[in-house]
């Protein structure tokens, strides 16, 4: 998280906004009624984000302030990716996955942008983390509604003693479980209960069977005991296994009181009391409610984030979740979908905003893979190789069941939808990127186990973790030029500050200016000072008053009337293939083109009157 915070703050002030950030800047600074009126006509998919940014920019309306929420969201997403790796595998997998996420150039791109995509990615990572807890997907976790496995209760007086088994409980007699390394259950005449005055233990101990006395259930000698579970030694007494193959001291279970024997405490309800089925059911209900709430808020930040639910459904299918888990997830998912349906219906009516998009191709899908797993060829090849290692007979099945659907299902579904209605862009799918570092880290962990890991040598485990950190650092250094480029003004589609400065130098105060189409007015909205002296002669109603982003213009006849008497006019037109400059056609009658300058994203043209005014 500290690495992501540093990367997010590094070069945060680029000195300019690009067109989408200018929309955030102007919308969040409007009054709440003005925001509401505008969302009814345009940009409804970003409505919640604008509302969240309203108090932020009210406190300090600067570019850095506008981008800070995205930086913090990227930090939170990094921590959640690391937490997923720890929960589904082991700590070093979480460490590597978090660092890989932070070091991906496309993550820092959106972490330094005043738009909602970093927040959506953080919400999706949070929802995925909540899913793993609510559905019991972590290794060794009990399904919801069922008691988690734990150490056996401490035996009370009269309980038979014996060696501790591999799961922290008391092992069965040696006759039924050979290889325990302990003496078998004593035969007749040998005391085997606590408090009877005879010690229980291996043959030859005081009070036990004299040496040389045969026993029908004698255990083999310690040297003859075969290894348990491969080469992993039996877990010692008082220790229970946890995720990551690292044993953890079991929590001591208090012995039952003398008044209650081995049953529940006196006066407690085994059903509704602490730890009872009713309590666990309520806890599971709250977990699913939290999951559904986070998914709903994430989808309200951007409607395409609802595709996260399809990835989670496949995760439950691969994990063979029980019926109660499907019921809880289905209820939460239905609530989230119900919350986002009105937004989806409104966004569909505003789909003209995506008219600039084209149907995607397979090359576009591969370009997204490069962005998420690269983009440099060396890093891309390394990531894809490690992902393949993680997927071939996966060692961490829970992690694979979570990460693989997350990175595959939403892009494929959005690609299929975009064939019908173009809407495919990698920024809409940034939330799916979290699956890439998780799979890469899992593949690296599998290689580390096969090559260098030794569970008994903590120094080796530390060295392996450090080697992984160095590898991620090497990948970051290799792609350092890409990170530096992301912090340059021209890393985005346009540089509104430079455009405004250029227009301010070429124009004179009082000159009439026309914006064609009206969205090019964003230059003056984002940086009004250089253009403060120009007359926006085509503007009929400003954006805040008209419930639009960039205002409403007058018609051609009214425009010519307003230009009556003007000897020249400036036209700022969109330099885009699909743009049809209607105002230029209006000017070509009484005016002629005298000067043209192509700037990134726009054309600046000066028209002078062809005849007497």
C-alpha positions as CSV (number, residue, x, y, z in Angstrom):
1,X,0.0,0.0,0.0
2,X,2.9,2.3,0.8
3,X,4.3,1.6,-2.7
4,X,1.0,2.4,-4.4
5,X,0.7,5.6,-2.3
6,X,4.1,6.7,-3.5
7,X,3.4,5.9,-7.1
8,X,0.1,7.6,-6.9
9,X,1.5,10.9,-5.5
10,X,4.5,10.8,-7.8
11,X,3.9,13.4,-10.5
12,X,0.2,13.8,-9.5
13,X,0.2,17.4,-10.7
14,X,0.6,17.2,-14.4
15,X,-0.4,20.8,-14.8
16,X,-3.3,20.1,-17.0
17,X,-6.6,18.3,-17.3
18,X,-7.9,16.3,-20.2
19,X,-11.5,16.3,-21.5
20,X,-13.0,13.7,-19.2
21,X,-11.4,15.3,-16.1
22,X,-12.7,18.6,-17.2
23,X,-16.2,17.1,-17.0
24,X,-15.6,16.0,-13.5
25,X,-14.2,19.4,-12.6
26,X,-17.2,21.4,-13.8
27,X,-19.9,18.9,-12.8
28,X,-18.7,18.5,-9.2
29,X,-18.5,22.2,-8.7
30,X,-22.2,22.8,-9.6
31,X,-24.9,22.9,-7.0
32,X,-26.7,19.8,-6.1
33,X,-29.9,20.8,-8.0
34,X,-27.8,21.6,-11.1
35,X,-26.1,18.2,-10.9
36,X,-29.5,16.5,-10.6
37,X,-30.8,18.3,-13.6
38,X,-27.8,17.6,-15.7
39,X,-27.7,13.9,-14.9
40,X,-31.2,13.6,-16.3
41,X,-29.8,14.4,-19.8
42,X,-26.2,13.3,-19.8
43,X,-23.5,11.4,-17.8
44,X,-25.9,9.5,-15.5
45,X,-23.4,6.7,-15.2
46,X,-21.1,9.0,-13.4
47,X,-23.7,10.6,-11.2
48,X,-22.7,9.0,-7.9
49,X,-19.1,9.9,-8.5
50,X,-19.9,13.5,-9.2
51,X,-21.9,13.6,-5.9
52,X,-18.9,12.2,-4.0
53,X,-16.6,14.7,-5.6
54,X,-18.9,17.7,-4.9
55,X,-17.7,18.2,-1.3
56,X,-14.1,17.4,-2.3
57,X,-13.8,20.1,-4.8
58,X,-15.9,22.5,-2.7
59,X,-13.1,22.3,-0.1
60,X,-10.3,23.0,-2.7
61,X,-11.0,23.1,-6.4
62,X,-7.6,22.0,-7.8
63,X,-6.4,19.3,-10.1
64,X,-4.5,17.6,-7.3
65,X,-7.5,17.6,-5.0
66,X,-9.7,16.1,-7.8
67,X,-7.2,13.2,-8.3
68,X,-6.6,12.4,-4.6
69,X,-9.7,10.2,-4.2
70,X,-8.5,8.1,-7.1
71,X,-5.0,7.7,-5.5
72,X,-6.5,6.6,-2.2
73,X,-8.8,4.2,-4.0
74,X,-5.9,2.6,-5.8
75,X,-4.1,2.3,-2.4
76,X,-7.2,0.5,-1.0
77,X,-7.4,-1.8,-4.0
78,X,-3.7,-2.7,-3.7
79,X,-4.3,-3.6,0.0
80,X,-7.3,-5.7,-0.9
81,X,-5.5,-7.6,-3.6
82,X,-2.8,-8.4,-1.2
83,X,-5.3,-9.4,1.4
84,X,-7.0,-11.7,-1.1
85,X,-3.6,-13.4,-1.8
86,X,-3.0,-13.9,1.9
87,X,-6.5,-15.3,2.5
88,X,-6.6,-17.6,-0.5
89,X,-2.9,-18.7,-0.5
90,X,-0.2,-17.5,1.9
91,X,1.3,-14.2,2.9
92,X,4.1,-14.1,0.3
93,X,1.5,-14.6,-2.4
94,X,-0.4,-11.6,-1.1
95,X,2.8,-9.5,-0.9
96,X,3.7,-10.3,-4.5
97,X,0.2,-9.8,-5.8
98,X,-0.1,-6.4,-4.1
99,X,3.2,-5.2,-5.5
100,X,2.4,-6.5,-9.0
101,X,-0.9,-4.6,-8.9
102,X,0.8,-1.4,-7.8
103,X,3.6,-1.7,-10.4
104,X,1.2,-2.1,-13.4
105,X,1.3,1.1,-15.5
106,X,-2.4,1.1,-16.3
107,X,-3.2,1.1,-12.5
108,X,-1.1,4.2,-12.0
109,X,-2.7,5.7,-15.1
110,X,-6.2,5.6,-13.5
111,X,-4.9,6.2,-10.0
112,X,-3.9,9.7,-11.2
113,X,-7.1,10.5,-13.1
114,X,-10.1,12.4,-11.8
115,X,-12.6,9.8,-12.8
116,X,-14.4,7.0,-11.1
117,X,-12.5,4.0,-12.4
118,X,-10.0,3.6,-9.6
119,X,-12.9,3.7,-7.1
120,X,-14.7,1.1,-9.1
121,X,-11.7,-1.2,-9.0
122,X,-11.4,-0.7,-5.2
123,X,-15.1,-1.5,-4.7
124,X,-14.8,-4.7,-6.9
125,X,-11.7,-5.9,-4.9
126,X,-13.6,-5.2,-1.6
127,X,-16.7,-7.1,-2.8
128,X,-14.5,-10.0,-3.9
129,X,-12.8,-10.1,-0.5
130,X,-16.2,-10.1,1.2
131,X,-17.3,-12.9,-1.1
132,X,-14.4,-15.2,0.0
133,X,-15.4,-14.6,3.6
134,X,-19.1,-15.0,3.2
135,X,-18.8,-18.1,1.0
136,X,-16.0,-19.7,3.1
137,X,-13.7,-19.9,0.1
138,X,-10.5,-19.6,2.0
139,X,-8.6,-22.9,2.4
140,X,-9.6,-24.6,5.7
141,X,-12.6,-22.3,6.2
142,X,-15.9,-23.9,7.1
143,X,-18.9,-23.2,4.9
144,X,-21.3,-20.6,6.3
145,X,-23.7,-22.0,8.8
146,X,-21.3,-24.8,9.8
147,X,-18.9,-24.7,12.7
148,X,-15.3,-24.0,11.7
149,X,-12.9,-26.9,12.3
150,X,-10.8,-26.4,15.3
151,X,-8.9,-28.2,18.1
152,X,-10.7,-30.8,20.0
153,X,-12.0,-29.9,23.5
154,X,-9.5,-30.3,26.3
155,X,-10.2,-33.7,27.8
156,X,-11.7,-33.7,31.3
157,X,-11.2,-36.1,34.1
158,X,-11.6,-39.7,32.9
159,X,-10.8,-39.0,29.3
160,X,-8.4,-41.3,27.6
161,X,-5.1,-39.8,26.9
162,X,-3.3,-40.1,23.6
163,X,-1.2,-38.5,21.0
164,X,-2.4,-35.4,19.2
165,X,-3.4,-36.0,15.6
166,X,-2.6,-34.0,12.6
167,X,-5.5,-31.7,12.9
168,X,-5.0,-30.7,16.5
169,X,-7.4,-33.2,18.1
170,X,-6.7,-36.4,20.0
171,X,-5.6,-39.2,17.7
172,X,-7.4,-42.6,17.7
173,X,-5.8,-45.6,19.3
174,X,-2.6,-46.8,17.7
175,X,-4.3,-50.0,16.6
176,X,-6.5,-48.1,14.2
177,X,-4.0,-45.4,13.3
178,X,-0.5,-46.9,13.0
179,X,2.4,-44.7,12.6
180,X,1.5,-42.3,15.3
181,X,4.8,-42.8,17.0
182,X,3.2,-43.4,20.4
183,X,2.4,-46.5,22.4
184,X,-0.9,-48.2,21.8
185,X,-3.9,-48.1,24.1
186,X,-2.8,-50.1,27.2
187,X,-4.3,-53.5,27.6
188,X,-6.1,-54.8,30.6
189,X,-4.5,-54.1,33.9
190,X,-2.7,-51.0,32.7
191,X,-4.1,-47.7,33.9
192,X,-5.1,-45.4,31.1
193,X,-7.1,-42.6,32.6
194,X,-6.1,-39.3,34.1
195,X,-6.3,-39.0,37.8
196,X,-6.2,-42.7,38.5
197,X,-2.7,-42.6,40.0
198,X,-1.1,-44.5,37.1
199,X,0.9,-42.7,34.4
200,X,-0.1,-43.3,30.8
201,X,2.7,-43.2,28.2
202,X,5.1,-45.4,26.3
203,X,6.1,-48.8,27.4
204,X,8.6,-48.8,30.2
205,X,7.3,-45.7,31.9
206,X,6.6,-45.8,35.6
207,X,3.4,-47.5,36.4
208,X,3.1,-48.8,32.8
209,X,3.6,-52.3,31.3
210,X,7.0,-53.7,32.3
211,X,9.6,-54.0,29.6
212,X,9.3,-57.2,27.6
213,X,5.6,-57.6,28.2
214,X,3.9,-58.2,24.9
215,X,0.9,-56.2,23.8
216,X,-1.6,-57.0,21.1
217,X,-1.7,-53.3,20.0
218,X,1.9,-52.3,20.4
219,X,2.9,-49.5,18.0
220,X,6.0,-49.6,15.8
221,X,9.1,-47.9,16.9
222,X,9.6,-44.2,16.1
223,X,12.3,-45.0,13.5
224,X,9.9,-47.2,11.6
225,X,7.1,-44.6,11.3
226,X,6.5,-43.7,7.7
227,X,6.3,-40.0,6.9
228,X,2.8,-38.6,7.2
229,X,1.3,-36.7,4.2
230,X,4.4,-36.9,2.1
231,X,7.4,-35.4,3.8
232,X,5.5,-33.1,6.2
233,X,5.9,-34.2,9.8
234,X,2.8,-34.6,12.0
235,X,1.7,-31.4,13.6
236,X,2.6,-31.2,17.2
237,X,0.2,-31.0,20.0
238,X,-1.7,-27.7,20.4
239,X,-1.1,-26.7,16.8
240,X,-3.7,-26.5,14.0
241,X,-3.0,-26.1,10.3
242,X,-4.0,-22.9,8.5
243,X,-3.8,-21.6,5.0
244,X,-0.4,-21.4,3.4
245,X,0.8,-24.7,4.9
246,X,2.1,-22.8,7.9
247,X,0.9,-24.2,11.3
248,X,-0.5,-21.9,13.8
249,X,-1.0,-22.4,17.5
250,X,-4.5,-23.5,18.2
251,X,-6.7,-21.4,20.4
252,X,-7.1,-23.1,23.7
253,X,-10.6,-24.3,24.3
254,X,-11.6,-23.8,27.9
255,X,-12.4,-27.0,29.7
256,X,-16.0,-27.4,30.7
257,X,-16.9,-26.4,34.2
258,X,-17.5,-29.0,36.9
259,X,-21.2,-28.3,37.1
260,X,-21.8,-29.0,33.4
261,X,-19.5,-31.9,32.7
262,X,-18.7,-32.1,29.0
263,X,-21.9,-30.3,27.7
264,X,-22.6,-26.7,27.2
265,X,-22.4,-24.2,30.0
266,X,-25.3,-24.2,32.4
267,X,-28.1,-21.9,31.3
268,X,-26.8,-21.4,27.8
269,X,-28.9,-22.1,24.7
270,X,-27.0,-24.4,22.3
271,X,-29.0,-23.1,19.4
272,X,-29.3,-19.4,20.0
273,X,-26.3,-18.9,22.3
274,X,-22.8,-17.8,21.3
275,X,-21.6,-20.0,18.5
276,X,-24.9,-21.6,17.9
277,X,-26.5,-22.2,14.5
278,X,-28.8,-19.1,14.9
279,X,-25.8,-16.9,15.7
280,X,-23.9,-18.2,12.8
281,X,-26.8,-17.7,10.5
282,X,-27.2,-14.1,11.6
283,X,-23.5,-13.5,11.0
284,X,-23.7,-15.0,7.6
285,X,-26.7,-12.8,6.8
286,X,-24.8,-9.7,7.7
287,X,-21.8,-10.8,5.6
288,X,-24.0,-11.2,2.6
289,X,-25.7,-7.9,3.2
290,X,-22.3,-6.2,3.3
291,X,-21.3,-7.9,0.1
292,X,-24.5,-6.9,-1.7
293,X,-24.2,-3.3,-0.5
294,X,-20.6,-3.0,-1.7
295,X,-21.5,-4.5,-5.1
296,X,-24.5,-2.1,-5.4
297,X,-22.4,1.0,-4.6
298,X,-19.6,-0.2,-7.0
299,X,-22.1,-0.6,-9.9
300,X,-23.7,2.8,-9.1
301,X,-20.2,4.3,-9.6
302,X,-20.2,2.7,-13.0
303,X,-22.9,0.5,-14.4
304,X,-20.6,-2.0,-16.1
305,X,-19.2,-3.1,-12.8
306,X,-22.4,-5.2,-12.4
307,X,-20.6,-7.7,-14.6
308,X,-18.6,-8.5,-11.4
309,X,-21.5,-10.7,-10.3
310,X,-21.1,-13.0,-13.3
311,X,-17.5,-13.6,-12.3
312,X,-18.5,-14.3,-8.7
313,X,-21.2,-16.7,-9.9
314,X,-18.6,-18.7,-11.8
315,X,-16.3,-18.7,-8.7
316,X,-19.1,-20.3,-6.6
317,X,-19.7,-22.8,-9.4
318,X,-16.0,-23.8,-9.5
319,X,-15.8,-23.9,-5.7
320,X,-18.9,-26.3,-5.6
321,X,-20.5,-24.0,-3.1
322,X,-23.4,-25.5,-1.1
323,X,-27.0,-24.5,-1.5
324,X,-27.0,-22.2,1.5
325,X,-24.1,-20.2,-0.1
326,X,-25.9,-19.9,-3.4
327,X,-29.0,-18.7,-1.5
328,X,-27.1,-16.0,0.3
329,X,-25.2,-14.9,-2.8
330,X,-28.4,-14.9,-4.9
331,X,-30.2,-12.7,-2.4
332,X,-27.3,-10.2,-2.2
333,X,-26.9,-10.2,-6.0
334,X,-30.6,-9.6,-6.6
335,X,-30.5,-6.7,-4.2
336,X,-27.5,-5.2,-6.0
337,X,-29.1,-5.6,-9.4
338,X,-32.3,-4.1,-8.3
339,X,-30.5,-1.1,-7.0
340,X,-28.7,-0.5,-10.4
341,X,-31.6,-1.3,-12.8
342,X,-32.9,2.3,-12.7
343,X,-29.4,3.7,-13.5
344,X,-29.0,1.2,-16.3
345,X,-32.3,2.2,-17.8
346,X,-31.4,5.9,-17.7
347,X,-27.9,5.2,-19.1
348,X,-29.4,3.4,-22.0
349,X,-31.4,6.5,-22.9
350,X,-28.2,8.4,-22.9
351,X,-26.2,5.9,-25.0
352,X,-25.6,8.6,-27.7
353,X,-22.6,9.6,-25.5
354,X,-20.9,6.4,-26.8
355,X,-21.4,7.2,-30.4
356,X,-17.7,7.7,-30.9
357,X,-17.0,4.0,-30.2
358,X,-16.7,1.4,-32.8
359,X,-17.5,-2.4,-32.6
360,X,-14.5,-4.1,-31.0
361,X,-12.1,-6.5,-32.7
362,X,-10.1,-9.4,-31.3
363,X,-7.1,-7.1,-31.6
364,X,-8.7,-4.7,-29.2
365,X,-9.3,-7.6,-26.8
366,X,-5.6,-8.6,-27.0
367,X,-4.6,-4.9,-26.5
368,X,-6.5,-5.0,-23.2
369,X,-4.5,-8.2,-22.2
370,X,-1.3,-6.3,-22.9
371,X,-2.4,-3.4,-20.8
372,X,-3.4,-5.6,-17.9
373,X,-0.5,-8.0,-17.9
374,X,2.3,-5.9,-19.5
375,X,2.5,-3.8,-21.5
376,X,6.2,-4.3,-22.3
377,X,6.8,-7.6,-24.1
378,X,9.2,-9.0,-21.5
379,X,6.9,-8.3,-18.6
380,X,3.9,-9.6,-20.6
381,X,5.6,-12.8,-21.4
382,X,6.7,-13.4,-17.8
383,X,3.2,-12.7,-16.4
384,X,1.5,-15.0,-19.0
385,X,4.1,-17.8,-18.3
386,X,3.5,-17.6,-14.5
387,X,-0.3,-17.5,-15.0
388,X,0.0,-20.7,-17.1
389,X,2.0,-22.3,-14.3
390,X,-0.8,-21.3,-11.8
391,X,-3.5,-22.8,-14.0
392,X,-1.9,-26.1,-14.9
393,X,-3.0,-28.4,-12.0
394,X,-3.4,-25.4,-9.7
395,X,-2.0,-25.8,-6.2
396,X,-4.2,-22.9,-4.9
397,X,-7.6,-24.0,-6.2
398,X,-9.4,-21.4,-4.1
399,X,-7.3,-18.6,-5.5
400,X,-7.7,-19.8,-9.1
401,X,-11.5,-20.1,-8.7
402,X,-11.6,-16.5,-7.6
403,X,-9.0,-14.8,-9.8
404,X,-9.6,-16.6,-13.2
405,X,-13.3,-15.7,-13.5
406,X,-12.6,-12.2,-12.4
407,X,-10.1,-11.5,-15.2
408,X,-11.9,-13.5,-17.9
409,X,-15.7,-13.3,-17.5
410,X,-16.4,-9.5,-17.5
411,X,-14.2,-8.7,-20.5
412,X,-15.7,-11.5,-22.6
413,X,-19.3,-10.5,-21.7
414,X,-18.6,-6.8,-22.4
415,X,-16.9,-7.7,-25.7
416,X,-20.0,-9.7,-26.7
417,X,-22.3,-6.8,-25.7
418,X,-20.1,-4.4,-27.6
419,X,-20.7,-6.3,-30.8
420,X,-24.3,-5.3,-30.6
421,X,-23.9,-1.9,-29.1
422,X,-20.3,-0.5,-29.1
423,X,-19.1,0.0,-25.5
424,X,-15.8,-1.8,-25.1
425,X,-13.0,0.0,-23.4
426,X,-10.3,-1.1,-20.9
427,X,-11.2,1.6,-18.4
428,X,-14.6,0.1,-18.0
429,X,-12.9,-3.2,-17.1
430,X,-10.2,-2.0,-14.8
431,X,-11.9,-3.8,-11.9
432,X,-11.1,-7.1,-13.6
433,X,-7.3,-6.5,-13.6
434,X,-7.0,-7.7,-9.9
435,X,-7.1,-11.3,-11.1
436,X,-3.9,-10.9,-13.1
437,X,-1.5,-10.2,-10.2
438,X,-3.2,-12.9,-8.1
439,X,-2.7,-15.6,-10.8
440,X,0.9,-14.4,-11.5
441,X,1.8,-14.5,-7.8
442,X,0.2,-18.0,-7.5
443,X,2.3,-19.2,-10.4
444,X,5.5,-17.7,-8.9
445,X,4.7,-19.4,-5.5
446,X,4.3,-22.7,-7.2
447,X,7.6,-22.4,-8.8
448,X,9.2,-21.3,-5.6
449,X,7.8,-24.4,-3.8
450,X,9.1,-26.6,-6.5
451,X,12.6,-25.1,-6.6
452,X,13.6,-23.5,-3.3
453,X,10.9,-23.6,-0.5
454,X,11.5,-25.8,2.6
455,X,8.8,-25.5,5.2
456,X,11.2,-26.3,8.0
457,X,13.6,-23.5,7.2
458,X,12.2,-20.1,7.9
459,X,15.3,-18.4,6.4
460,X,14.6,-20.0,3.0
461,X,11.0,-18.9,3.1
462,X,12.1,-15.3,3.8
463,X,14.6,-15.5,1.0
464,X,12.0,-16.7,-1.5
465,X,9.7,-13.8,-0.5
466,X,12.5,-11.3,-0.9
467,X,13.5,-12.8,-4.3
468,X,9.9,-12.3,-5.5
469,X,9.9,-8.7,-4.3
470,X,13.2,-8.1,-6.2
471,X,11.7,-9.6,-9.3
472,X,8.7,-7.2,-9.1
473,X,11.1,-4.3,-8.5
474,X,13.0,-5.4,-11.6
475,X,9.8,-5.4,-13.7
476,X,9.0,-1.9,-12.4
477,X,12.5,-0.6,-13.4
478,X,12.2,-2.2,-16.8
479,X,8.9,-0.4,-17.3
480,X,10.0,2.8,-15.7
481,X,9.8,4.8,-19.0
482,X,6.1,3.9,-19.2
483,X,5.5,5.1,-15.7
484,X,7.3,8.3,-16.5
485,X,5.2,8.8,-19.6
486,X,2.0,8.4,-17.6
487,X,2.9,11.5,-15.6
488,X,3.4,13.7,-18.7
489,X,0.7,16.1,-19.9
490,X,0.4,14.3,-23.3
491,X,-0.2,10.9,-21.7
492,X,-3.9,11.6,-22.1
493,X,-6.0,12.3,-25.2
494,X,-5.5,16.1,-25.0
495,X,-3.9,18.8,-23.0
496,X,-6.5,21.5,-22.2
497,X,-4.1,23.8,-20.4
498,X,-1.8,24.0,-23.4
499,X,-4.7,24.5,-25.8
500,X,-6.1,27.3,-23.6
501,X,-2.6,29.0,-23.4
502,X,-2.2,28.8,-27.2
503,X,-5.6,30.2,-27.9
504,X,-4.9,33.0,-25.4
505,X,-1.8,34.0,-27.2
506,X,-3.3,34.0,-30.7
507,X,-6.6,35.8,-29.9
508,X,-7.3,39.3,-28.7
509,X,-9.8,40.5,-26.0
510,X,-13.2,41.1,-27.5
511,X,-12.8,38.7,-30.5
512,X,-15.9,36.5,-31.1
513,X,-15.3,32.8,-30.7
514,X,-17.4,29.8,-31.7
515,X,-17.1,26.3,-30.3
516,X,-18.1,23.6,-32.7
517,X,-19.5,21.3,-31.3
518,X,-20.4,22.8,-28.0
519,X,-18.3,20.2,-26.1
520,X,-15.1,22.1,-27.2
521,X,-16.2,24.8,-24.7
522,X,-14.6,22.5,-22.1
523,X,-11.3,24.3,-22.8
524,X,-12.7,27.6,-21.6
525,X,-14.5,25.9,-18.7
526,X,-11.4,24.1,-17.4
527,X,-9.0,27.1,-17.9
528,X,-11.1,30.2,-18.3
529,X,-8.3,32.8,-17.6
530,X,-6.5,32.8,-21.0
531,X,-9.8,33.0,-22.8
532,X,-11.6,35.4,-20.4
533,X,-11.6,38.3,-22.9
534,X,-13.2,36.4,-25.8
535,X,-17.0,36.6,-26.6
536,X,-18.7,33.2,-26.8
537,X,-21.0,34.6,-29.4
538,X,-22.9,31.3,-30.1
539,X,-23.9,30.5,-26.5
540,X,-27.6,30.7,-25.8
541,X,-27.9,29.1,-22.3
542,X,-24.9,28.1,-20.2
543,X,-24.5,24.5,-19.1
544,X,-25.6,24.8,-15.4
545,X,-28.7,26.6,-16.3
546,X,-29.6,24.4,-19.3
547,X,-29.0,21.0,-17.5
548,X,-26.3,20.1,-20.0
549,X,-22.5,19.8,-19.8
550,X,-21.6,22.5,-22.2
551,X,-24.6,24.7,-22.8
552,X,-27.0,25.2,-25.6
553,X,-26.2,27.3,-28.7
554,X,-28.3,29.5,-30.9
555,X,-29.4,28.5,-34.4
556,X,-27.7,29.6,-37.7
557,X,-29.9,32.6,-38.3
558,X,-29.4,34.0,-34.8
559,X,-25.7,33.3,-35.1
560,X,-25.4,35.4,-38.3
561,X,-27.4,38.2,-36.6
562,X,-25.0,38.2,-33.7
563,X,-22.1,38.3,-36.1
564,X,-23.5,41.3,-37.9
565,X,-20.8,44.0,-37.8
566,X,-18.0,41.6,-36.8
567,X,-14.9,41.7,-39.1
568,X,-13.5,38.4,-38.0
569,X,-14.3,35.4,-35.8
570,X,-12.4,32.4,-34.3
571,X,-13.7,28.9,-34.7
572,X,-12.5,26.1,-32.3
573,X,-13.6,22.9,-33.9
574,X,-13.1,19.2,-32.9
575,X,-10.4,17.5,-35.0
576,X,-12.3,14.2,-35.1
577,X,-13.4,12.2,-38.1
578,X,-17.0,11.9,-37.0
579,X,-17.3,15.7,-36.2
580,X,-19.5,17.7,-38.6
581,X,-18.7,21.4,-37.9
582,X,-22.1,23.0,-38.6
583,X,-20.9,26.5,-37.5
584,X,-18.1,26.4,-40.1
585,X,-20.8,26.0,-42.8
586,X,-22.6,29.0,-41.4
587,X,-19.5,31.1,-41.5
588,X,-18.4,30.3,-45.1
589,X,-21.1,32.5,-46.6
590,X,-20.2,36.0,-45.3
591,X,-16.7,35.0,-44.1
592,X,-13.7,33.3,-45.6
593,X,-11.1,31.1,-44.0
594,X,-7.9,33.2,-43.4
595,X,-5.9,31.1,-41.0
596,X,-5.9,27.5,-39.7
597,X,-3.9,25.7,-37.0
598,X,-4.1,22.0,-36.1
599,X,-3.6,21.4,-32.4
600,X,-3.9,18.1,-30.5
601,X,-7.6,17.3,-30.6
602,X,-8.8,20.6,-32.1
603,X,-8.5,22.9,-35.1
604,X,-8.2,26.6,-34.6
605,X,-9.5,28.6,-37.5
606,X,-9.8,32.3,-38.1
607,X,-12.5,33.6,-40.4
608,X,-12.5,37.2,-41.9
609,X,-15.4,38.9,-43.6
610,X,-15.4,38.4,-47.3
611,X,-17.1,41.8,-48.1
612,X,-18.5,44.9,-46.4
613,X,-20.0,44.2,-43.0
